[in-house]
Amino acid sequence: MDRSRLYWILQILGWSCFAVINLFFVSLIRGITSVQIGAYLSLGAFYLVSTHYFRHIIITKKWFDFSFSKLMSNALVFLLALSFANVIATILINWIFGILRVHEDLKPIVLLVNMFISFLYYTLWTMMYFLYHFLENYNTTLKYQAKINEIKLNQLRSQLNPHFIFNALNSVRALVDENPPKSKEAITQLSNILRYSLIMDKKRTIDFGDEIKIVRDYLDLETIRFEERLKVNFDIEEEAYHYKIPPMMLQTIVENAIKHGISNRMKGGLIEIKCSIGLAGDLYLLVKNSGQLKGGVGRKNDGSGHGVSNTMQRLRLIYGSKASFKMKNFDAEFVLTEIKIPKQSIKLD
C-alpha cells in the first residue's frame, strides 16, 4: 500500500475512534445528543488537522536531520503549543455548538487539565509517528546494507575465481610434462575444481564436506607437482561435516600456504589441516604450514597475498563479528592460520 494512503487511513481511523470513544463515555454520564456528536467530531477533525500540520513541519524543516537533543526539545515546544491551541479550539467548538459552560469550562484548573490531556494525546501520536519513521529508516538501512554486502561479496568472488583457476592450470601443466600417465587423473581432478569454482557465483555458503573434497583434489595436484617436498596431514572431526562455510574459504588458505610457505623452501614442508568443534559449538578451521610470516597479516611483505585479505573481508560481510580470522607464526618453523565459523552455520539435515 502507498505510504501516503496508509497515513491518511490511519489518521482518519485513529481520530474517528477518538471521537467515538469520547462520545461513548459521555453517553454513559449524561446521555448523548446530535450537538455533542457534532462537537466531538469537530474536535477529532481538529486533532487530525493539527497533527497533520505537525507532520508537515517535521518533514519540511527536516527535523529528523537534527541531533537527538534538538529533535526532542523542538518536539516538546511544539507539543505544548499544539496543546494550548487545542484548548482554545475546544472552547470555540463548544461555543459554536452552544454547549460551552462558561463558569465551569473556563476555570484555570479545568483549562490546565484539558491542556494536559491534549498534551498526552499529542505525545502519543508523536511517539507512534517517530517510532514508525525510525523503524522504516532502520529497515531501509538494513536492506541497503545487505545489498551493498552482496555486491562486495560478488566482487570478492570474482577476484578469487581467475586466480584459483590459473594456479590449478599451472599444476596440471607441470604434471603433463613430468608424468604423462598420471595426467588423466589430474585433468579429472582439475575438472572437479573448475566445476566447484562455478559454485562461487551462485552460493553464499556450501557444505563443509564439499569444500574438503576440493581441498583434497587441489592438494593431490600439488603433491604430484612437489612430489616428496610436500607432506599433508588431515585431522577432521566428524561433526564438522554438519556445518556450512563460504566456498573456497579453506582452499584459499591452503593455496596461500603452498604459494607463500612451501614453494619458497628448497626442502618443501608440511601442511596440517585440522577442523574441530569448540565448546560453544563454533567450527574451527586450522591450517599449519611450514614457513614464517614477516610482518603483520595483510601487509605486502608478510607473504599472505591477496587471498588472506579477501578471506577476512568475506568473513566480516557474511558473519560480522561472530567469525574470526587469525594468522601468526606458530613457532620458528610453522605458520598457523585459524578461522572460526559461528555455530549458526550448522546445516539442518
MIVO-598690 format. One record per residue (C-alpha): residue number from 1; x negated, y negated, z negated. Coordinates in nm, 3 decimals, m for minus. Layout:
REM residues N
resi / x / y / z
NUM / X / Y / Z
...
This chain:
REM residues 349
resi / x / y / z
1 / 0.000 / 0.000 / 0.000
2 / m0.116 / m0.353 / 0.079
3 / m0.267 / m0.528 / m0.226
4 / m0.059 / m0.843 / m0.182
5 / 0.262 / m0.645 / m0.153
6 / 0.176 / m0.438 / m0.460
7 / 0.101 / m0.755 / m0.654
8 / 0.440 / m0.909 / m0.578
9 / 0.626 / m0.587 / m0.654
10 / 0.459 / m0.567 / m0.996
11 / 0.515 / m0.937 / m1.062
12 / 0.886 / m0.930 / m0.982
13 / 0.944 / m0.597 / m1.153
14 / 0.749 / m0.694 / m1.464
15 / 0.910 / m1.030 / m1.530
16 / 1.257 / m0.896 / m1.439
17 / 1.206 / m0.631 / m1.707
18 / 1.104 / m0.909 / m1.946
19 / 1.434 / m1.089 / m1.883
20 / 1.644 / m0.772 / m1.911
21 / 1.480 / m0.661 / m2.236
22 / 1.530 / m1.002 / m2.396
23 / 1.893 / m1.006 / m2.285
24 / 1.942 / m0.663 / m2.439
25 / 1.817 / m0.776 / m2.780
26 / 2.020 / m1.097 / m2.762
27 / 2.331 / m0.894 / m2.683
28 / 2.276 / m0.690 / m2.999
29 / 2.270 / m1.006 / m3.213
30 / 2.536 / m1.237 / m3.068
31 / 2.669 / m1.083 / m2.751
32 / 2.585 / m1.189 / m2.400
33 / 2.726 / m1.444 / m2.158
34 / 2.663 / m1.538 / m1.795
35 / 2.496 / m1.855 / m1.920
36 / 2.246 / m1.659 / m2.125
37 / 2.181 / m1.430 / m1.827
38 / 2.103 / m1.732 / m1.612
39 / 1.880 / m1.886 / m1.879
40 / 1.669 / m1.574 / m1.933
41 / 1.641 / m1.501 / m1.561
42 / 1.522 / m1.860 / m1.514
43 / 1.268 / m1.815 / m1.793
44 / 1.148 / m1.493 / m1.630
45 / 1.115 / m1.682 / m1.300
46 / 0.905 / m1.948 / m1.477
47 / 0.674 / m1.680 / m1.613
48 / 0.642 / m1.536 / m1.262
49 / 0.560 / m1.871 / m1.102
50 / 0.323 / m1.982 / m1.379
51 / 0.126 / m1.656 / m1.380
52 / 0.104 / m1.666 / m1.002
53 / m0.032 / m2.021 / m1.026
54 / m0.283 / m1.897 / m1.285
55 / m0.392 / m1.624 / m1.042
56 / m0.425 / m1.885 / m0.766
57 / m0.658 / m2.093 / m0.988
58 / m0.868 / m1.786 / m1.074
59 / m0.914 / m1.697 / m0.707
60 / m0.966 / m2.044 / m0.559
61 / m1.204 / m2.158 / m0.834
62 / m1.387 / m1.821 / m0.818
63 / m1.366 / m1.759 / m1.190
64 / m1.500 / m1.407 / m1.157
65 / m1.832 / m1.553 / m1.044
66 / m1.864 / m1.725 / m1.385
67 / m2.058 / m1.585 / m1.675
68 / m1.852 / m1.382 / m1.922
69 / m1.851 / m1.656 / m2.186
70 / m1.742 / m1.923 / m1.938
71 / m1.473 / m1.694 / m1.796
72 / m1.330 / m1.628 / m2.144
73 / m1.338 / m1.993 / m2.251
74 / m1.167 / m2.107 / m1.929
75 / m0.905 / m1.836 / m1.968
76 / m0.834 / m1.935 / m2.330
77 / m0.786 / m2.302 / m2.241
78 / m0.558 / m2.218 / m1.952
79 / m0.355 / m1.973 / m2.160
80 / m0.294 / m2.240 / m2.423
81 / m0.189 / m2.485 / m2.151
82 / 0.048 / m2.229 / m1.999
83 / 0.197 / m2.150 / m2.341
84 / 0.263 / m2.519 / m2.405
85 / 0.417 / m2.558 / m2.059
86 / 0.634 / m2.254 / m2.125
87 / 0.773 / m2.409 / m2.445
88 / 0.864 / m2.726 / m2.254
89 / 1.021 / m2.517 / m1.975
90 / 1.225 / m2.318 / m2.230
91 / 1.365 / m2.638 / m2.378
92 / 1.456 / m2.774 / m2.033
93 / 1.617 / m2.443 / m1.926
94 / 1.825 / m2.426 / m2.245
95 / 1.928 / m2.790 / m2.198
96 / 2.027 / m2.732 / m1.833
97 / 2.238 / m2.429 / m1.924
98 / 2.389 / m2.609 / m2.224
99 / 2.260 / m2.373 / m2.490
100 / 1.995 / m2.598 / m2.645
101 / 2.037 / m2.625 / m3.022
102 / 1.855 / m2.949 / m3.087
103 / 1.837 / m2.928 / m3.467
104 / 1.707 / m2.570 / m3.461
105 / 1.518 / m2.525 / m3.134
106 / 1.312 / m2.842 / m3.172
107 / 1.182 / m2.772 / m3.523
108 / 0.799 / m2.773 / m3.529
109 / 0.782 / m2.425 / m3.676
110 / 1.018 / m2.290 / m3.406
111 / 0.815 / m2.458 / m3.133
112 / 0.491 / m2.310 / m3.273
113 / 0.644 / m1.960 / m3.293
114 / 0.771 / m1.988 / m2.935
115 / 0.433 / m2.110 / m2.819
116 / 0.259 / m1.820 / m2.997
117 / 0.497 / m1.566 / m2.841
118 / 0.440 / m1.721 / m2.497
119 / 0.066 / m1.705 / m2.559
120 / 0.094 / m1.332 / m2.631
121 / 0.288 / m1.270 / m2.308
122 / 0.038 / m1.465 / m2.101
123 / m0.256 / m1.295 / m2.273
124 / m0.111 / m0.952 / m2.200
125 / m0.064 / m1.044 / m1.834
126 / m0.419 / m1.183 / m1.814
127 / m0.569 / m0.872 / m1.971
128 / m0.390 / m0.647 / m1.719
129 / m0.492 / m0.869 / m1.426
130 / m0.858 / m0.887 / m1.537
131 / m0.865 / m0.512 / m1.601
132 / m0.724 / m0.438 / m1.255
133 / m0.976 / m0.672 / m1.095
134 / m1.276 / m0.525 / m1.276
135 / m1.168 / m0.164 / m1.212
136 / m1.112 / m0.236 / m0.844
137 / m1.452 / m0.404 / m0.815
138 / m1.613 / m0.114 / m1.002
139 / m1.459 / 0.142 / m0.766
140 / m1.564 / m0.065 / m0.465
141 / m1.918 / m0.087 / m0.601
142 / m1.929 / 0.290 / m0.658
143 / m1.812 / 0.360 / m0.303
144 / m2.062 / 0.112 / m0.163
145 / m2.347 / 0.257 / m0.368
146 / m2.251 / 0.612 / m0.267
147 / m2.259 / 0.508 / 0.098
148 / m2.598 / 0.342 / 0.057
149 / m2.734 / 0.652 / m0.119
150 / m2.607 / 0.875 / 0.160
151 / m2.778 / 0.656 / 0.420
152 / m3.102 / 0.668 / 0.223
153 / m3.082 / 1.047 / 0.191
154 / m3.029 / 1.082 / 0.565
155 / m3.333 / 0.863 / 0.627
156 / m3.544 / 1.073 / 0.391
157 / m3.430 / 1.397 / 0.551
158 / m3.511 / 1.265 / 0.899
159 / m3.860 / 1.174 / 0.779
160 / m3.928 / 1.525 / 0.644
161 / m3.798 / 1.724 / 0.940
162 / m4.059 / 1.635 / 1.207
163 / m4.343 / 1.657 / 0.954
164 / m4.241 / 2.005 / 0.841
165 / m4.192 / 2.137 / 1.196
166 / m4.529 / 2.001 / 1.304
167 / m4.711 / 2.186 / 1.024
168 / m4.525 / 2.510 / 1.090
169 / m4.614 / 2.497 / 1.461
170 / m4.977 / 2.446 / 1.371
171 / m4.968 / 2.761 / 1.159
172 / m4.826 / 2.968 / 1.443
173 / m5.072 / 2.824 / 1.695
174 / m5.364 / 2.929 / 1.474
175 / m5.214 / 3.275 / 1.434
176 / m5.175 / 3.329 / 1.809
177 / m5.544 / 3.254 / 1.860
178 / m5.670 / 3.461 / 1.567
179 / m5.439 / 3.761 / 1.550
180 / m5.208 / 3.812 / 1.852
181 / m5.045 / 4.136 / 1.722
182 / m4.903 / 3.950 / 1.427
183 / m4.783 / 3.652 / 1.627
184 / m4.443 / 3.813 / 1.699
185 / m4.361 / 3.840 / 1.330
186 / m4.491 / 3.489 / 1.273
187 / m4.271 / 3.349 / 1.550
188 / m3.969 / 3.514 / 1.384
189 / m4.065 / 3.350 / 1.057
190 / m4.108 / 3.017 / 1.230
191 / m3.765 / 3.061 / 1.387
192 / m3.621 / 3.109 / 1.038
193 / m3.799 / 2.797 / 0.919
194 / m3.675 / 2.585 / 1.210
195 / m3.319 / 2.714 / 1.166
196 / m3.342 / 2.629 / 0.797
197 / m3.469 / 2.279 / 0.867
198 / m3.146 / 2.204 / 1.055
199 / m2.955 / 2.251 / 0.728
200 / m3.107 / 1.927 / 0.605
201 / m2.882 / 1.727 / 0.834
202 / m2.567 / 1.898 / 0.703
203 / m2.601 / 1.979 / 0.332
204 / m2.685 / 1.778 / 0.024
205 / m2.787 / 2.088 / m0.175
206 / m2.829 / 2.458 / m0.092
207 / m2.856 / 2.787 / m0.283
208 / m3.186 / 2.831 / m0.463
209 / m3.229 / 3.172 / m0.302
210 / m3.223 / 3.021 / 0.048
211 / m3.497 / 2.777 / m0.048
212 / m3.715 / 3.051 / m0.196
213 / m3.674 / 3.264 / 0.117
214 / m3.802 / 2.987 / 0.341
215 / m4.087 / 2.911 / 0.099
216 / m4.194 / 3.276 / 0.125
217 / m4.180 / 3.261 / 0.506
218 / m4.386 / 2.944 / 0.505
219 / m4.645 / 3.090 / 0.270
220 / m4.664 / 3.408 / 0.477
221 / m4.760 / 3.198 / 0.778
222 / m5.014 / 3.004 / 0.577
223 / m5.158 / 3.321 / 0.423
224 / m5.230 / 3.458 / 0.769
225 / m5.399 / 3.132 / 0.864
226 / m5.605 / 3.102 / 0.545
227 / m5.649 / 3.479 / 0.502
228 / m5.823 / 3.559 / 0.171
229 / m5.870 / 3.188 / 0.095
230 / m5.505 / 3.161 / m0.015
231 / m5.357 / 3.360 / m0.303
232 / m4.990 / 3.328 / m0.402
233 / m4.805 / 3.435 / m0.718
234 / m4.428 / 3.413 / m0.781
235 / m4.260 / 3.422 / m1.123
236 / m3.887 / 3.360 / m1.083
237 / m3.615 / 3.422 / m1.341
238 / m3.306 / 3.592 / m1.203
239 / m3.083 / 3.318 / m1.346
240 / m3.249 / 3.063 / m1.116
241 / m3.066 / 3.216 / m0.819
242 / m2.739 / 3.080 / m0.960
243 / m2.848 / 2.721 / m0.901
244 / m2.836 / 2.483 / m0.607
245 / m3.123 / 2.249 / m0.516
246 / m3.185 / 1.991 / m0.242
247 / m3.305 / 2.159 / 0.081
248 / m3.683 / 2.167 / 0.131
249 / m3.742 / 2.029 / m0.219
250 / m3.962 / 2.318 / m0.334
251 / m4.103 / 2.380 / 0.012
252 / m4.225 / 2.020 / 0.033
253 / m4.419 / 2.057 / m0.293
254 / m4.572 / 2.388 / m0.179
255 / m4.669 / 2.236 / 0.155
256 / m4.821 / 1.940 / m0.027
257 / m5.021 / 2.178 / m0.249
258 / m5.171 / 2.353 / 0.053
259 / m5.239 / 2.039 / 0.254
260 / m5.397 / 1.832 / m0.026
261 / m5.522 / 2.110 / m0.250
262 / m5.605 / 2.446 / m0.091
263 / m5.713 / 2.323 / 0.254
264 / m5.967 / 2.083 / 0.102
265 / m6.154 / 2.363 / m0.079
266 / m6.408 / 2.579 / 0.100
267 / m6.318 / 2.881 / m0.110
268 / m5.945 / 2.813 / m0.090
269 / m5.741 / 2.861 / m0.402
270 / m5.430 / 2.980 / m0.580
271 / m5.066 / 2.871 / m0.571
272 / m4.837 / 2.983 / m0.852
273 / m4.463 / 2.923 / m0.828
274 / m4.263 / 2.962 / m1.146
275 / m3.889 / 2.898 / m1.174
276 / m3.723 / 2.920 / m1.515
277 / m3.418 / 2.803 / m1.709
278 / m3.470 / 2.567 / m2.006
279 / m3.288 / 2.578 / m2.338
280 / m3.039 / 2.315 / m2.219
281 / m2.962 / 2.515 / m1.904
282 / m3.168 / 2.298 / m1.668
283 / m3.367 / 2.459 / m1.386
284 / m3.744 / 2.401 / m1.396
285 / m3.948 / 2.443 / m1.077
286 / m4.322 / 2.459 / m1.146
287 / m4.590 / 2.471 / m0.879
288 / m4.951 / 2.509 / m0.994
289 / m5.218 / 2.486 / m0.728
290 / m5.596 / 2.468 / m0.709
291 / m5.721 / 2.112 / m0.671
292 / m5.736 / 1.780 / m0.854
293 / m5.545 / 1.453 / m0.840
294 / m5.747 / 1.137 / m0.802
295 / m5.523 / 0.864 / m0.942
296 / m5.150 / 0.830 / m1.014
297 / m4.879 / 1.011 / m0.826
298 / m4.772 / 0.833 / m0.511
299 / m5.096 / 0.635 / m0.463
300 / m5.282 / 0.660 / m0.136
301 / m5.588 / 0.817 / m0.295
302 / m5.417 / 1.081 / m0.500
303 / m5.363 / 1.327 / m0.218
304 / m4.992 / 1.358 / m0.290
305 / m4.895 / 1.220 / 0.050
306 / m4.557 / 1.113 / 0.182
307 / m4.373 / 1.426 / 0.067
308 / m4.407 / 1.354 / m0.305
309 / m4.260 / 1.003 / m0.294
310 / m3.986 / 1.136 / m0.067
311 / m3.907 / 1.412 / m0.318
312 / m3.891 / 1.165 / m0.606
313 / m3.650 / 0.940 / m0.416
314 / m3.422 / 1.229 / m0.322
315 / m3.406 / 1.348 / m0.682
316 / m3.319 / 0.999 / m0.802
317 / m3.049 / 0.950 / m0.538
318 / m2.881 / 1.287 / m0.596
319 / m2.913 / 1.332 / m0.974
320 / m3.005 / 0.989 / m1.112
321 / m3.180 / 1.007 / m1.448
322 / m3.071 / 1.369 / m1.510
323 / m3.352 / 1.508 / m1.293
324 / m3.724 / 1.452 / m1.339
325 / m4.046 / 1.487 / m1.144
326 / m4.396 / 1.520 / m1.292
327 / m4.729 / 1.579 / m1.124
328 / m5.054 / 1.591 / m1.320
329 / m5.389 / 1.762 / m1.350
330 / m5.326 / 2.080 / m1.548
331 / m5.696 / 2.128 / m1.624
332 / m6.025 / 2.087 / m1.441
333 / m5.919 / 2.335 / m1.171
334 / m5.545 / 2.301 / m1.118
335 / m5.268 / 2.051 / m1.046
336 / m4.924 / 2.112 / m1.197
337 / m4.603 / 1.983 / m1.042
338 / m4.279 / 2.015 / m1.242
339 / m3.928 / 1.939 / m1.116
340 / m3.625 / 1.952 / m1.343
341 / m3.287 / 2.013 / m1.177
342 / m2.990 / 1.945 / m1.413
343 / m2.752 / 2.215 / m1.523
344 / m2.470 / 2.051 / m1.323
345 / m2.632 / 2.203 / m1.011
346 / m2.530 / 2.555 / m1.105
347 / m2.315 / 2.711 / m0.834
348 / m1.975 / 2.865 / m0.902
349 / m1.955 / 3.227 / m0.792
